[in-house]
Amino acid sequence: MFDQKFQSLIDQGMPTGKVAAVNEFIITVTGLAPIGSNALVLFENGSQGLVREVLGNQVV
């Protein structure tokens, strides 16, 4: 499933990243800079997540 809001953000040049790992409810993303803790992220399928930690080039 593809989300139109997601595509709109991509078209606006918003930061993007790639899912590197999934562990139950924890998703690790790489390349999502600049971003800070408590930021809201949107996945391609329309799901949303909350950034808990920024560890160098990884976001958890």
Steps between C-alpha positions, in 0.01 A plus 500: 500500500635841404404821681439825306606717796831313504552574130415866557771526766751332267409744223565789742853372562443398862769275657469130423655186644499124460376240746809309616343266758166405652476345847135462606393863554847654465609614154852621426538744211822625338561820307220702657694816579451759626245378757460519875344301780119510519469578127205345318595285200279371220558167328422425136186303595360794701598367843645750743776466756669703771877543515627386840878517446744637245822295495735647240355402162231277658160600632309272738 
